[in-house]
């Protein structure tokens, strides 16, 4: 099994890293200061000049929309090609948005590219691809166990040439963003249909009457501004019937197509995040000298560093294997490989970041390092992309199924 990268991808990695070193890393402190000023003024939900400048530079450098496979709008990368690029984005988090490759827009653009009508693409996909607007994804609900999406209660009811939407969503990623103009919403069009054909997805412009951002949601105290997450209510929201995606009852079909690549992108970024945490831990261990000798001389520190390297490389190879399977046999046939990385990568990142925090002491849990926010992101992914329990259950079923055939 050969996961060596093609000359094209190696060259692209070098270009992205040059962009990071030249523009992103110098901008991290300035971005943090600009956001701190917004928060001090009581309004963090604004786009920073720093990010807008980074976007312009990335676009001019041709480092734009690299996430879309099998699309003229993308960079012509396979999932396996994209993996090392996405890892860089996880290590240096401003990079993803700067290159128009950040969630939830990536998943939403994939949905529009694959399932949108020409009119839907012209109205929403084109400005998203150009980075002129942002989007949100409204699926999870506060009143039900959304890990079982069959329980979603939001109603989408046909009324002549329109659909009327009523319901409440939360963890709608991107909704608080001032540039968010479109939401992709999942709800029920036919509660009496078969369990997996009751749901549909529909495009809801954020400024439609009846759409209300009720509140923003923090993650372990972090607001994740200027994008963040929100609880959103939909009260008699009327949108044209032409805003429905693919057709009534096709919501689960779209969700699986969207969440497969989206989840693997998260896993790639988590590998990069863990690499940065390990780097910070190693640098800290070499300069801190409790009890008369460097942390790096302590056996427990070396053991944690060694285990972190092992866990990161294990997760990376699992992710590359899943990406390769997706490219060769398709998302549906690679479902076990995808489920495995959705369990392994967040758990790995949580552990590595935790060890790095321990090496930093108090600095590891405050704003002086990125470790505390890293931990919140990694820990949240353990259920944001479907809970570990669901993925493990699926892996177990698939594994057991091999022994139910007559051959075994």
C-alpha positions in Angstrom: 0.0 0.0 0.0 1.7 3.2 -1.2 0.6 6.5 0.3 3.4 8.5 -1.2 2.2 11.8 -2.7 2.3 12.6 -6.3 4.7 15.3 -7.6 1.6 17.5 -8.1 0.6 17.2 -4.4 4.2 17.6 -3.1 4.4 20.8 -5.1 1.1 22.0 -3.7 2.1 21.2 -0.2 5.2 23.3 -0.6 3.1 26.2 -2.0 0.6 26.0 0.9 3.4 25.8 3.5 5.1 28.8 1.9 1.7 30.7 2.2 1.5 29.6 5.8 5.0 30.7 6.7 4.8 34.0 4.8 1.3 35.1 5.6 -0.7 32.9 8.1 1.7 32.6 10.9 2.6 36.3 11.0 -1.2 37.0 11.0 -2.1 34.8 14.0 -1.3 37.4 16.6 -2.9 40.2 14.7 -6.1 38.2 14.2 -6.3 37.4 17.9 -5.9 41.1 18.8 -8.5 42.2 16.3 -11.0 39.6 17.7 -10.1 40.6 21.3 -11.0 44.2 20.4 -14.3 43.1 18.9 -15.1 41.1 22.0 -14.2 44.1 24.2 -16.6 46.2 22.2 -19.4 43.6 22.8 -19.6 42.4 19.1 -17.3 39.6 18.1 -19.5 38.6 15.2 -17.6 40.6 12.6 -15.1 39.7 10.0 -11.6 40.8 10.6 -9.5 42.8 8.1 -6.8 40.2 8.8 -8.8 37.4 7.4 -10.0 39.4 4.4 -6.4 40.2 3.5 -5.4 36.5 3.9 -8.3 35.5 1.6 -7.2 37.9 -1.1 -3.6 36.6 -0.9 -4.7 33.0 -1.1 -7.0 33.6 -4.0 -4.2 35.5 -5.9 -1.9 32.6 -5.2 -4.3 30.1 -6.7 -4.8 28.4 -3.3 -8.5 28.3 -3.4 -11.4 25.8 -3.2 -9.1 22.8 -3.1 -11.6 20.6 -1.2 -13.9 19.8 -4.2 -13.1 16.4 -5.8 -14.3 15.5 -9.2 -15.4 19.1 -10.0 -14.2 21.8 -12.3 -14.7 24.2 -9.5 -12.1 22.5 -7.3 -8.4 21.9 -7.7 -8.7 18.4 -9.2 -7.6 16.7 -6.0 -8.7 13.3 -4.9 -9.5 12.7 -1.2 -6.0 11.1 -0.8 -4.4 14.2 -2.5 -6.3 16.5 -0.3 -5.4 14.8 3.0 -1.9 16.4 3.5 -3.3 19.8 2.5 -6.1 19.5 5.0 -3.6 18.4 7.7 -1.7 21.7 7.2 -5.0 23.6 7.7 -5.6 21.7 11.0 -2.1 22.7 12.2 -2.6 26.4 11.3 -6.3 27.0 11.6 -6.6 30.4 9.9 -5.4 28.7 6.7 -8.7 26.8 6.0 -10.9 29.9 5.8 -8.2 31.9 4.1 -8.3 29.3 1.3 -12.1 29.0 1.3 -11.8 25.5 2.6 -13.6 25.7 6.0 -16.7 24.1 7.4 -19.6 24.2 7.1 -19.2 25.8 3.7 -17.1 22.9 2.2 -19.9 20.4 2.9 -22.6 22.8 1.8 -20.8 23.6 -1.5 -20.4 19.9 -2.1 -24.1 19.4 -1.7 -24.9 22.2 -4.1 -22.3 21.0 -6.6 -23.7 17.5 -6.6 -27.4 18.0 -6.1 -28.2 21.6 -6.9 -30.1 22.8 -9.9 -28.5 25.3 -12.3 -30.6 28.0 -10.7 -29.6 27.0 -7.1 -25.9 26.9 -8.2 -26.0 30.3 -9.8 -27.7 31.9 -6.8 -25.8 30.2 -3.9 -22.9 28.0 -5.1 -21.1 30.6 -7.2 -20.9 33.3 -4.4 -19.8 30.6 -2.0 -17.1 29.4 -4.3 -16.0 33.0 -4.7 -15.9 33.6 -1.0 -18.3 36.5 -1.1 -20.8 34.8 1.3 -20.8 32.1 4.0 -23.4 29.5 4.8 -24.9 27.4 7.7 -26.0 23.8 8.1 -29.2 23.3 10.2 -29.7 19.7 11.1 -29.3 19.1 14.9 -32.3 19.8 17.1 -32.4 20.5 20.9 -35.6 18.5 21.7 -34.6 15.1 20.3 -31.6 12.7 20.2 -30.2 14.0 16.9 -27.6 11.2 16.8 -30.6 9.4 15.3 -31.6 11.8 12.6 -34.9 9.9 12.0 -36.1 11.7 15.1 -35.8 15.2 13.6 -39.1 17.0 14.2 -38.7 20.2 12.1 -41.6 20.2 9.5 -41.3 21.2 5.8 -44.9 21.3 4.5 -45.9 22.0 0.9 -48.3 24.9 0.4 -48.8 25.6 -3.3 -45.6 26.9 -4.9 -43.9 27.2 -1.5 -42.8 25.1 1.4 -43.5 26.3 5.0 -41.0 25.4 7.6 -41.6 25.2 11.4 -39.1 24.0 13.9 -36.1 24.8 16.0 -32.5 23.9 15.3 -29.3 24.3 17.3 -25.6 23.8 16.7 -26.3 25.4 13.4 -22.7 26.0 12.4 -22.0 29.3 10.7 -25.4 30.9 11.4 -24.0 33.8 13.6 -21.6 34.8 10.9 -22.4 38.2 9.5 -21.6 36.9 6.0 -23.9 33.9 6.3 -26.7 34.3 3.8 -28.0 30.7 3.2 -28.8 27.8 5.4 -29.3 24.2 4.3 -32.0 22.7 6.6 -33.1 19.2 7.1 -36.6 18.5 8.1 -39.6 16.2 7.6 -41.8 16.5 4.5 -43.7 13.2 5.1 -43.7 11.9 8.7 -45.8 8.9 7.5 -43.3 7.6 5.0 -40.6 4.9 5.6 -38.2 6.0 8.3 -35.4 7.0 5.9 -37.6 8.8 3.4 -39.4 11.1 5.7 -36.7 13.8 5.6 -35.8 16.4 3.0 -33.2 19.2 2.7 -34.1 22.7 1.6 -32.3 26.0 1.0 -33.4 28.7 3.4 -32.1 32.2 2.9 -31.1 33.5 6.3 -33.0 36.8 5.9 -36.3 35.0 5.2 -39.1 36.2 7.5 -39.5 33.8 10.4 -35.9 32.8 10.6 -34.5 34.0 14.0 -31.1 33.4 15.5 -32.2 32.9 19.1 -28.8 32.7 20.7 -25.2 31.8 20.0 -23.7 28.7 21.7 -20.4 28.5 23.4 -18.1 25.5 23.3 -16.4 25.1 26.7 -16.7 28.8 27.1 -15.4 29.7 23.6 -17.7 31.5 21.3 -15.9 30.5 18.1 -16.6 33.9 16.7 -16.9 35.2 14.0 -18.5 32.0 12.7 -19.6 30.0 15.7 -22.8 28.0 16.3 -26.3 29.1 17.0 -29.8 28.0 18.1 -32.2 29.1 15.3 -36.0 29.1 15.2 -38.1 28.8 12.1 -41.6 30.1 12.4 -43.9 29.8 9.4 -40.9 30.3 7.1 -42.0 30.4 3.5 -39.5 29.5 0.7 -40.2 28.7 -2.9 -40.7 25.0 -3.7 -37.7 25.4 -6.1 -35.5 25.6 -3.0 -35.9 21.9 -2.2 -32.7 19.9 -2.9 -33.0 16.8 -5.1 -36.6 16.0 -4.1 -38.9 15.1 -1.2 -37.6 12.2 0.9 -34.0 12.5 -0.3 -32.6 14.1 2.9 -30.8 11.1 4.2 -29.3 10.4 0.8 -27.9 14.0 0.7 -26.7 13.8 4.3 -24.7 10.7 3.7 -23.1 12.2 0.6 -22.3 15.4 2.6 -21.1 13.9 5.8 -18.7 11.3 4.4 -16.2 13.8 2.9 -16.9 16.4 5.6 -16.0 14.0 8.4 -12.8 12.9 6.7 -11.8 16.5 6.4 -12.3 16.9 10.2 -10.1 13.9 10.8 -7.3 15.2 8.5 -7.4 18.6 10.3 -7.3 16.8 13.7 -4.0 15.1 12.7 -2.5 18.5 11.9 -3.8 19.9 15.2 -2.2 17.1 17.1 1.1 17.6 15.3 1.1 21.3 16.5 0.3 20.2 20.0 3.2 17.7 20.0 5.5 20.4 18.6 4.5 22.8 21.5 5.0 20.0 24.0 8.5 19.2 22.7 9.5 22.8 22.7 8.2 23.3 26.2 9.9 20.1 27.5 13.3 21.4 26.3 13.2 24.7 28.1 11.3 24.1 31.4 13.4 22.9 34.2 11.4 21.9 37.3 13.4 20.4 40.1 16.7 21.2 38.5 16.4 19.4 35.2 14.5 19.8 31.9 11.1 18.2 31.5 12.6 16.4 28.5 14.8 14.4 30.9 11.8 13.1 32.8 10.9 9.6 31.7 7.1 10.3 31.8 7.6 13.2 29.5 9.6 11.1 27.0 7.0 8.4 27.2 4.2 10.8 26.4 6.1 12.3 23.5 6.7 8.8 22.2 3.1 7.7 22.6 1.9 10.9 20.9 4.1 10.3 17.9 2.7 6.7 17.7 -0.9 7.8 18.0 -0.6 10.6 15.5 1.1 8.4 12.9 -1.5 5.6 13.5 -4.3 8.1 12.9 -2.7 9.6 9.9 -2.4 6.2 8.2 -6.0 5.3 9.0 -7.1 8.6 7.5 -5.0 8.0 4.4 -6.4 4.5 4.1 -10.0 5.8 4.4 -9.3 8.5 1.8 -7.8 6.0 -0.6 -10.8 3.7 -0.2 -13.2 6.5 -0.8 -11.4 7.4 -4.0 -11.2 3.8 -5.2 -14.6 2.2 -4.2 -16.8 5.2 -3.1 -18.0 6.6 0.1 -20.7 3.9 0.7 -18.3 1.0 0.3 -15.7 2.8 2.5 -18.2 3.3 5.4 -16.2 1.1 7.8 -13.0 2.9 7.1 -14.7 6.3 7.5 -16.3 5.2 10.8 -13.0 4.0 12.1 -11.3 7.3 11.6 -14.2 9.2 13.1 -13.5 7.3 16.3 -9.7 7.2 16.2 -8.8 10.7 15.1 -10.7 12.8 17.7 -9.7 10.5 20.5 -6.1 10.7 19.4 -6.2 14.5 19.2 -7.8 14.8 22.7 -5.1 12.7 24.2 -2.2 14.4 22.5 -3.5 17.9 23.4 -4.1 16.8 27.0 -0.5 15.7 27.3 0.7 18.9 25.8 -1.5 20.9 28.3 -0.1 18.9 31.2 3.4 19.9 30.1 2.5 23.5 29.9 0.8 23.7 33.3 -1.4 26.8 33.8 -0.3 28.1 30.4 -2.0 25.1 28.8 -5.5 26.1 29.9 -5.4 29.8 29.3 -5.2 32.0 26.2 -1.4 32.1 26.1 -1.3 28.9 24.1 -3.8 27.5 21.5 -4.0 24.2 23.5 -7.2 24.9 25.4 -9.2 25.8 22.3 -7.7 22.9 20.5 -9.0 20.6 23.1 -12.5 22.0 22.9 -12.6 21.4 19.1 -11.2 17.9 19.3 -13.5 16.9 22.2 -16.6 18.3 20.4 -15.9 16.4 17.2 -16.4 13.2 19.2 -20.1 13.8 18.9 -20.5 16.6 16.4 -19.7 14.2 13.6 -21.8 11.5 15.1 -21.1 10.1 18.6 -18.4 7.5 19.1 -21.0 5.0 20.2 -22.8 5.1 16.9 -19.6 4.7 14.9 -18.4 1.9 17.1 -21.8 0.2 16.8 -21.6 0.4 13.0 -18.0 -0.9 12.9 -19.0 -3.8 15.2 -22.0 -4.7 12.9 -19.8 -4.6 9.8 -17.2 -6.8 11.4 -19.7 -9.3 12.7 -21.4 -9.5 9.3 -18.3 -11.2 7.9 -19.0 -14.2 10.1 -22.7 -14.6 9.2 -22.0 -15.8 5.7 -22.0 -19.6 4.9 -18.2 -19.3 4.2 -17.6 -18.7 7.9 
